[in-house]
């Protein structure tokens, strides 16, 4: 089992909701966050979630928000008895705050076999040489 290291990332599960409470979140998808030299990769398990039910946004070049909805399929009967109910349904929300700026123009996402993949390039920040002039 890998070591958990959250030095570069802060993950918020139940904060910053419009009403200030977390009742809008029904389940938490399993997520991996990976940093390479030039990008951040997010892998999130969202089995049964349709592409159109997922929303991705990047705020202030550092706050990545993933939210969505996994709809429960209904059984077409009047009376239903569940003997086992382990699958998770409903809304999910993940806010990931990164310690360095990300490039909003360089985001790629895909949904494959129930896994959401998001690749975000790091924003390249260049050095500026400043000449000091003598006055007087």
PyMOL commands that set and color helices and strands:
alter all, ss='L'
color gray80, all
select helices_A, chain A and resi 51-53
alter helices_A, ss='H'
color red, helices_A
select strands_A, chain A and resi 9-12+31-35+39-45+54-59+63-70+90-98+102-112+115-122
alter strands_A, ss='S'
color yellow, strands_A
deselect
rebuild
show_as cartoon
